[in-house]
């Protein structure tokens, strides 16, 4: 008995989630450990201007999920007005530097986050060389001197630092996002149904053989087994029958697919207690969405055709090397790598697991082939610093899994309207003018914010460019007229550059509606409403997290909030 007891092996103790996993449980479900690691490595610079509420609200929503570091640059001191709109200040903060006080109270939300503050004037800060180098992402709140904004924008673009430029005035808000020239997102989190690629139309050999083996006795199966054949195998079985009757050709059009659907439906047994079979119902319902070729989308083809995907180009990042490898795979096989996922379906557990393993094995085989292509490309491509580390199998696996849904955003510089200058709309003139004529678009609000920046820059007190004055801060009537004049000029310049002519009364209605927004913005006098600032701060933080984690698809490239109409809108300008 003692010998038998000695042979007993005690299983290792089970370890539950760590304290960190418990703390960030909900967000880890959204962006996983890789996204959390990226968040903790980020360092946000907030250049806080004006009343400064929206910037602090955005930081709040970044501190809570565990951003690594943040730095607040703000030379203002706390006033009575600040206490009414900024929840991260107290009565004892009066007269102290706003950056230091906000930093102190923000850090109380999450001790894992390191906060810093700089009370130096903005104009002396930006004059230093490589001043943006320590930071990964730049967040700027308006109003800000346009010369300084332009310098930060250019420096950040040169260093591939994303910039988030935020306005929050009265009932209105705007986020303008400046991304690097090429900003790829591999993990876009598409709808799981869209990611399903079953290869029904042209099945790979292993799947074809598995289906033939599992359905060869379909007609003689008992009711239980017949009602538990996975619908994928049913489709493949009846597709082989169809092809034998149509010279090896699968259903080509809607009429033929409908006929094929009836062929599948005809195999249902109805003399059972249920009066039908769930697996056949699933097969019938999947016909139209499953009998399609695995073609790359136009967006993926555009990535394949881009200059960066050329083998002769100098490469900096793993993304373009893997993209080239996937392109080679597609050229050789006529399809993208198999994701390997299988949807839930009526089946016996044993059969489902076997079928799942068939798909997973093919997915692993495709990953290995793409990795092989990538390794060869790595050796023959010149890498410029800063270069990514060697491509890993895990990186290729993630790429192959999401290959059909990868997104490439071409970053654009911020649009800056300086006083007495004409804004050059460039390639976005046509889309901007079309948006202007759409009554549901918030394009007029974007024009009002451009006018807001231009007015503020032209009315700096005592000619001090670093402290622009918001419209309506001193004389509402006069400032409202000036704002109206700026937006009307903006509209005419936009239509001229787009070569678009709008007749009355539509032309006058566009000018009147835009002028009303500009006047309402002027009425705010540069003040922020806390509820709008809080909402906008949440939107900004959400977009910052998307960019940091490189998951989900961020705004491209302007997001507008109209609190009067309770509307939001995204414009690509």
Secondary structure, DSSP 8 states (H G I E B T S, - for coil): -HHHHHH-----------HHHHHTHHHHHHHHHHHHHHHHH-EEEEE--TT-HHHHHHHHHHHTTT-SEEEEE---B--HHHHHH-TT--GGGTTSBHHHHHHHHHHTT-TTSEEEEE-S-HHHHHTSTTTTTT-SEEEEESS--HHHHHHHHHHHHHTT-EEEEEEEEBTEEEEEEE--SSEEESB----HHHH-----TT--HHHHHHHHHHHTTGGGS-HHHHTTS-HHHHHHHHHHHHHHHTTT----SHHHHHHHHHHHHTT---SSTTSS-HHHHHHHHHHHHHSS-----HHHHHHHTSGGG-TTS-B--HHHHHHHHHHHHHHHHSS----------S--HHHHHHHHHHHHHHHHHHHHHHHHHHHHHHHHS-B-SS------HHHHHHHHHTGGG-EEE---------TT-----GGGHHHHHHHHT-TT--HHHHHHHHHHHHHHHHT-GGG-TTS---TTSS-HHHHHHHHHHHHHHHHHHHHHHHT----TTHHHHHHHHHHHHHHHHHHHTT-B-HHHHHHHHHHHHHHHHHHHHTBS---SSEEEEETTTTEEEEE--
